[in-house]
Amino acid sequence: MIAPEIQQKILSLKAEVDELQEQVIKEREQYQLSTQSELGGISAVPYFSINDQFYLNHEDASYLLTIEVQTAVDNVLIQSDVPVDLLDSERNSAVVSYSACDPENGNFLLATYRCQANTTRLEVKIRSIEGQHGTLQAYITPRLQPKCCQVRQYHIKPLSLHRRSHSFDINKPLNVLTLKGAFSVGEMHAWIVFCLPEVPDKTIGDTASFYFVSTFLDTVLSCSYKKGEAVFKSDNISTISILKDFLTKEATKRKIRLEISCDIDDSSIPHTLNLIHPKLEEQLLLAKKVQLIEALKDLQLHENDTSALTPEYQDILDNAEHLQREFKRQPCHLERLYGMITDLYIDVYKFQGVNVKSKVPALLQILDNYDLSTLIDFFQTKP
């Protein structure tokens, strides 16, 4: 039995809450009328704080964008002015839809994540393409009235899939790029900060050295520089080519004349192709298995007994959902590996002053009937 004084207090509190609710409704109606009035009104955009992070995941060579808002999120629109791949994230329950883009006008991605009710945190996995740099933007719209939006920007660097390392393997076949010119240590360091992740904003001393490892291929990169001279070493010719192109452009912007020399180690070509090989072979096999799933399911539907199937085909049927899920998680993975090999082929001969773009269709034909030794022979045959 509730005491009379407690009952009285409960009734008093309930009346107070009802009164506050009525006041809120009246204020909301008054606000709506003032914003819709022909005479005009004052609209205040509600403030909401955002806790966001954009960092490289070393395990799978992807960037994880996390957005956390104090209130429920309605939707998040992701836009990029450089090509990137959106990967499937298991911790993301939002529904994603893609809009048509116009790459010629610098719009390569436009995707909207529509969040479920009471969602305050969103995770988006992104894989960039090295050699292309630009800006990724997130337009965050919460469930607030009046409707408002905040924009966050994230820089995608030319060598975005590299991570800092404390060691450097000098036993690998290394290609060396040397730059000499009237640049200071600070200028070169600023260029390196723009080009590579996980580099401190400032450097101390007259010289600087940094080591990096590719999270995608495990190739290495060494950057050493002082006033007027910079030396870069990598077992991946494409890494050297990206650095050369980027640093040359930056120096040209500042009207700094560079003396450039490159020492290419031919043995680095099969070395890099061997690093790509297991990833490419795995993706080709996965794509082949996924293509067979529908045909095998049709056979299973019309034939009650599938015991005549080979163990390989039976395994594909048994693991169909897992295979499709893995393929969906990285929809452009095979295409990106093809692109990486194509870029490597173009870069190899670019250092020799030869344009081999006309040979790319022949290269793609070899990739469609992939064999590592045939691919290496193609690279080593002069066009």
C-alpha positions as CSV (number, residue, x, y, z in Angstrom):
1,M,0.0,0.0,0.0
2,I,1.5,3.4,-1.1
3,A,1.4,6.1,1.5
4,P,-0.9,9.0,0.8
5,E,1.9,11.6,0.8
6,I,3.9,9.5,-1.8
7,Q,0.7,9.2,-3.9
8,Q,0.3,12.9,-3.8
9,K,3.9,13.5,-4.8
10,I,3.5,11.1,-7.8
11,L,0.3,12.9,-8.9
12,S,2.1,16.2,-8.6
13,L,5.1,15.0,-10.7
14,K,2.8,13.5,-13.3
15,A,0.9,16.8,-13.6
16,E,4.2,18.7,-13.9
17,V,5.3,16.3,-16.7
18,D,2.0,16.7,-18.6
19,E,2.3,20.5,-18.3
20,L,5.9,20.4,-19.7
21,Q,4.8,18.2,-22.6
22,E,2.0,20.6,-23.5
23,Q,4.4,23.5,-23.4
24,V,6.8,21.6,-25.7
25,I,4.0,21.0,-28.2
26,K,2.9,24.6,-28.1
27,E,6.5,25.9,-28.6
28,R,7.0,23.4,-31.5
29,E,3.8,24.6,-33.2
30,Q,4.8,28.2,-32.7
31,Y,8.3,27.5,-34.2
32,Q,6.8,25.7,-37.2
33,L,4.4,28.7,-37.8
34,S,7.3,31.2,-37.5
35,T,9.5,29.3,-40.1
36,Q,6.6,28.9,-42.5
37,S,5.4,32.5,-42.2
38,E,5.3,34.6,-45.4
39,L,6.9,37.4,-43.4
40,G,9.9,35.1,-42.7
41,G,11.2,33.8,-39.5
42,I,14.5,32.9,-37.7
43,S,15.6,29.3,-37.9
44,A,18.4,28.0,-35.6
45,V,20.3,25.0,-36.8
46,P,20.5,22.5,-33.9
47,Y,24.1,21.7,-32.7
48,F,25.3,18.1,-32.6
49,S,28.8,16.9,-31.9
50,I,30.4,14.2,-34.0
51,N,33.2,11.8,-32.9
52,D,34.8,10.5,-36.1
53,Q,37.9,8.5,-37.1
54,F,39.4,7.6,-40.4
55,Y,42.4,5.2,-40.1
56,L,44.2,2.5,-42.0
57,N,43.4,-1.1,-40.9
58,H,46.7,-2.9,-41.3
59,E,45.1,-6.3,-41.3
60,D,43.1,-6.1,-44.6
61,A,44.6,-2.9,-46.2
62,S,41.4,-0.9,-45.9
63,Y,40.3,2.3,-44.3
64,L,37.8,2.2,-41.5
65,L,35.6,5.3,-41.2
66,T,33.7,5.4,-37.9
67,I,31.1,8.1,-37.2
68,E,29.5,8.5,-33.8
69,V,26.8,11.1,-33.0
70,Q,25.2,11.9,-29.7
71,T,21.7,11.6,-31.2
72,A,20.2,9.1,-33.7
73,V,21.5,9.3,-37.2
74,D,19.1,9.4,-40.1
75,N,21.5,9.0,-43.0
76,V,25.1,9.5,-44.1
77,L,26.1,10.3,-47.6
78,I,29.6,9.4,-48.8
79,Q,31.1,11.2,-51.7
80,S,34.6,10.9,-53.2
81,D,36.4,12.7,-56.0
82,V,38.8,9.7,-56.5
83,P,38.0,6.0,-57.2
84,V,37.5,4.0,-54.0
85,D,35.8,0.7,-53.2
86,L,33.2,0.4,-50.5
87,L,33.7,-2.9,-48.7
88,D,31.1,-4.9,-46.8
89,S,31.3,-4.4,-43.0
90,E,29.8,-7.0,-40.6
91,R,29.1,-4.3,-37.9
92,N,27.2,-2.1,-40.3
93,S,23.4,-2.6,-40.3
94,A,22.6,0.5,-42.4
95,V,21.1,0.0,-45.9
96,V,23.3,1.4,-48.6
97,S,22.2,2.8,-52.0
98,Y,24.3,4.1,-54.8
99,S,23.6,7.1,-57.0
100,A,24.8,7.7,-60.5
101,C,28.2,9.5,-60.7
102,D,30.0,11.7,-63.2
103,P,33.7,10.8,-63.1
104,E,34.5,13.4,-65.7
105,N,33.5,16.1,-63.3
106,G,35.5,14.6,-60.4
107,N,32.7,12.5,-58.8
108,F,33.6,8.8,-58.5
109,L,31.4,7.7,-55.6
110,L,28.0,8.8,-54.2
111,A,26.5,6.3,-51.7
112,T,23.9,6.9,-49.0
113,Y,23.7,4.8,-45.8
114,R,20.2,4.9,-44.4
115,C,20.4,4.0,-40.7
116,Q,17.9,2.1,-38.6
117,A,16.0,3.8,-35.8
118,N,18.2,4.8,-32.8
119,T,21.5,4.2,-34.6
120,T,24.1,6.5,-33.2
121,R,27.2,4.8,-34.7
122,L,28.1,3.9,-38.3
123,E,31.2,2.1,-39.7
124,V,32.2,2.2,-43.3
125,K,35.1,0.2,-44.8
126,I,36.9,1.8,-47.8
127,R,39.8,0.6,-50.0
128,S,41.6,3.3,-51.9
129,I,43.7,2.9,-55.1
130,E,47.3,3.9,-54.8
131,G,48.4,6.5,-57.2
132,Q,45.1,8.4,-56.9
133,H,44.7,11.1,-54.3
134,G,41.8,13.3,-53.3
135,T,39.1,13.9,-50.8
136,L,36.4,11.7,-49.3
137,Q,33.5,13.5,-47.7
138,A,30.8,12.4,-45.3
139,Y,27.5,14.3,-45.1
140,I,26.0,13.4,-41.7
141,T,22.2,14.0,-41.2
142,P,20.8,13.3,-37.7
143,R,17.2,12.7,-36.7
144,L,16.6,16.3,-35.6
145,Q,14.2,19.1,-36.4
146,P,14.7,21.2,-38.3
147,K,16.7,19.1,-40.8
148,C,20.5,19.8,-40.7
149,C,23.7,18.3,-41.8
150,Q,27.4,18.4,-41.0
151,V,30.2,17.6,-43.4
152,R,33.5,15.8,-42.6
153,Q,36.4,15.6,-45.0
154,Y,39.1,12.9,-45.1
155,H,42.3,13.1,-47.2
156,I,43.2,10.1,-49.4
157,K,46.9,10.1,-50.0
158,P,48.8,8.9,-53.1
159,L,50.4,6.0,-51.2
160,S,47.5,5.6,-48.8
161,L,47.9,1.8,-48.3
162,H,51.4,2.1,-46.8
163,R,52.0,1.9,-43.0
164,R,55.1,3.0,-41.0
165,S,57.7,0.4,-40.1
166,H,60.7,0.5,-37.9
167,S,62.8,-1.8,-40.1
168,F,63.8,-2.1,-43.8
169,D,64.8,-5.3,-45.6
170,I,67.8,-4.4,-47.7
171,N,68.0,-7.9,-49.2
172,K,65.0,-7.3,-51.4
173,P,65.6,-6.3,-55.1
174,L,65.4,-2.5,-54.7
175,N,64.6,0.3,-57.3
176,V,66.2,3.6,-56.3
177,L,64.9,7.1,-57.1
178,T,67.2,10.0,-56.4
179,L,66.0,13.7,-56.4
180,K,68.4,16.7,-56.2
181,G,67.3,20.3,-56.2
182,A,66.9,23.6,-54.3
183,F,64.4,22.2,-51.7
184,S,64.7,22.3,-47.9
185,V,64.2,19.5,-45.5
186,G,60.9,21.1,-44.4
187,E,59.6,21.3,-48.0
188,M,60.4,17.6,-48.8
189,H,58.9,16.5,-45.4
190,A,55.7,18.4,-46.2
191,W,55.5,16.6,-49.5
192,I,56.1,13.2,-47.7
193,V,53.3,14.1,-45.2
194,F,50.9,14.7,-48.1
195,C,51.9,11.5,-49.9
196,L,52.1,8.9,-47.1
197,P,50.1,8.2,-43.9
198,E,51.4,7.9,-40.3
199,V,54.1,10.6,-40.8
200,P,54.6,13.3,-38.1
201,D,53.7,16.8,-39.2
202,K,57.1,18.1,-38.5
203,T,60.6,16.6,-38.5
204,I,63.6,17.5,-36.3
205,G,67.1,17.9,-37.5
206,D,68.9,18.3,-40.8
207,T,68.1,14.8,-42.1
208,A,65.1,12.5,-42.0
209,S,64.5,8.8,-42.6
210,F,61.2,6.8,-42.7
211,Y,60.4,3.2,-43.5
212,F,57.1,1.9,-44.8
213,V,55.4,-1.4,-45.7
214,S,52.5,-1.9,-48.1
215,T,49.6,-3.3,-46.1
216,F,48.3,-4.8,-49.4
217,L,51.4,-6.4,-50.9
218,D,54.1,-6.3,-48.2
219,T,56.4,-4.4,-50.5
220,V,58.8,-2.0,-48.7
221,L,59.7,1.7,-49.1
222,S,62.5,3.7,-47.6
223,C,62.5,7.6,-47.6
224,S,65.7,9.4,-46.7
225,Y,66.2,13.1,-47.3
226,K,68.2,16.2,-46.4
227,K,68.5,19.7,-47.8
228,G,68.8,19.4,-51.6
229,E,68.7,15.6,-51.9
230,A,66.2,12.8,-51.4
231,V,66.6,9.1,-51.9
232,F,63.7,6.6,-52.2
233,K,64.1,2.8,-52.4
234,S,61.3,0.2,-53.0
235,D,61.0,-3.3,-54.4
236,N,57.8,-2.2,-56.2
237,I,58.4,-0.1,-59.4
238,S,54.9,1.3,-59.2
239,T,55.6,2.8,-55.7
240,I,58.7,4.6,-57.2
241,S,56.7,5.7,-60.2
242,I,53.9,7.2,-58.0
243,L,56.5,9.0,-55.8
244,K,58.3,10.4,-58.9
245,D,55.1,11.7,-60.5
246,F,53.8,13.3,-57.3
247,L,57.1,14.9,-56.2
248,T,57.8,16.2,-59.7
249,K,54.4,17.9,-59.7
250,E,54.9,19.4,-56.3
251,A,58.3,20.8,-57.2
252,T,56.9,22.2,-60.5
253,K,54.2,24.1,-58.5
254,R,56.9,25.8,-56.5
255,K,59.2,26.3,-59.5
256,I,61.9,24.1,-58.1
257,R,64.0,22.4,-60.7
258,L,64.8,18.8,-60.0
259,E,67.6,16.5,-61.1
260,I,66.1,13.0,-61.3
261,S,67.8,9.7,-61.6
262,C,66.3,6.2,-61.4
263,D,68.1,2.9,-60.9
264,I,65.7,0.0,-61.8
265,D,66.4,-3.5,-60.7
266,D,64.8,-5.9,-63.2
267,S,64.6,-8.7,-60.7
268,S,62.1,-6.7,-58.8
269,I,59.5,-7.3,-61.5
270,P,59.0,-11.1,-61.0
271,H,59.5,-10.4,-57.2
272,T,56.4,-8.1,-57.2
273,L,54.4,-10.5,-59.5
274,N,55.1,-13.3,-57.1
275,L,53.7,-11.2,-54.2
276,I,50.5,-10.5,-56.2
277,H,50.2,-14.2,-57.3
278,P,48.6,-15.8,-54.2
279,K,46.0,-12.9,-53.9
280,L,45.2,-13.1,-57.7
281,E,45.0,-16.9,-57.7
282,E,42.6,-16.9,-54.6
283,Q,40.3,-14.3,-56.2
284,L,40.2,-16.1,-59.6
285,L,39.3,-19.3,-57.8
286,L,36.7,-17.6,-55.7
287,A,35.1,-15.9,-58.8
288,K,35.1,-19.2,-60.6
289,K,33.3,-21.0,-57.7
290,V,30.7,-18.2,-57.3
291,Q,29.9,-18.4,-61.1
292,L,29.2,-22.2,-60.7
293,I,26.9,-21.8,-57.7
294,E,23.7,-21.1,-59.7
295,A,24.2,-23.9,-62.2
296,L,25.0,-26.4,-59.4
297,K,21.8,-25.3,-57.4
298,D,19.7,-25.8,-60.6
299,L,21.2,-29.3,-60.9
300,Q,20.5,-30.0,-57.2
301,L,16.9,-28.8,-57.7
302,H,16.2,-31.2,-60.6
303,E,18.3,-34.1,-59.4
304,N,17.5,-35.5,-56.0
305,D,20.8,-37.4,-55.9
306,T,23.9,-35.2,-56.2
307,S,26.3,-37.9,-55.0
308,A,27.7,-38.2,-58.6
309,L,29.2,-34.7,-58.3
310,T,32.9,-34.4,-57.8
311,P,34.1,-33.5,-54.2
312,E,35.0,-30.0,-55.5
313,Y,31.5,-29.3,-56.8
314,Q,29.9,-30.8,-53.7
315,D,32.1,-28.5,-51.6
316,I,31.0,-25.5,-53.6
317,L,27.3,-26.4,-52.9
318,D,27.9,-27.0,-49.2
319,N,29.7,-23.7,-48.8
320,A,27.6,-21.6,-51.3
321,E,26.5,-19.0,-48.8
322,H,30.0,-18.5,-47.4
323,L,31.5,-18.1,-50.9
324,Q,28.9,-15.6,-52.0
325,R,29.4,-13.6,-48.7
326,E,33.2,-13.5,-49.2
327,F,32.8,-12.4,-52.8
328,K,30.3,-9.7,-51.9
329,R,32.6,-8.3,-49.2
330,Q,35.2,-7.3,-51.8
331,P,33.2,-6.9,-55.1
332,C,36.0,-5.1,-57.0
333,H,39.0,-7.0,-55.6
334,L,39.8,-8.9,-58.8
335,E,39.4,-5.8,-60.9
336,R,41.8,-3.9,-58.6
337,L,44.4,-6.7,-58.8
338,Y,44.2,-6.6,-62.6
339,G,44.6,-2.8,-62.4
340,M,47.7,-3.2,-60.2
341,I,49.4,-5.6,-62.6
342,T,48.5,-3.3,-65.6
343,D,49.9,-0.3,-63.8
344,L,53.1,-2.2,-63.0
345,Y,53.5,-3.2,-66.7
346,I,53.0,0.4,-67.8
347,D,55.4,1.7,-65.1
348,V,58.2,-0.8,-66.0
349,Y,58.4,0.5,-69.5
350,K,57.7,4.1,-68.7
351,F,61.1,4.2,-67.0
352,Q,62.6,2.9,-70.3
353,G,60.8,5.7,-72.2
354,V,58.4,3.2,-73.9
355,N,54.6,3.6,-74.1
356,V,53.0,0.2,-73.9
357,K,49.3,1.1,-73.5
358,S,48.6,-0.6,-76.8
359,K,49.8,-3.9,-75.3
360,V,47.4,-3.7,-72.4
361,P,44.6,-5.8,-74.2
362,A,47.1,-8.6,-74.7
363,L,48.1,-8.4,-71.0
364,L,44.4,-8.6,-70.0
365,Q,44.0,-11.7,-72.2
366,I,46.9,-13.4,-70.4
367,L,45.3,-12.5,-67.0
368,D,42.0,-14.0,-68.1
369,N,43.9,-17.3,-68.7
370,Y,46.2,-16.7,-65.8
371,D,49.5,-18.5,-65.4
372,L,52.3,-16.9,-63.4
373,S,55.2,-18.0,-65.6
374,T,53.4,-16.8,-68.8
375,L,52.7,-13.5,-67.1
376,I,56.4,-13.0,-66.1
377,D,57.5,-13.9,-69.7
378,F,55.1,-11.3,-71.0
379,F,56.6,-8.6,-68.7
380,Q,60.2,-9.6,-69.8
381,T,59.5,-9.6,-73.5
382,K,60.4,-6.3,-75.1
383,P,57.3,-4.7,-76.8
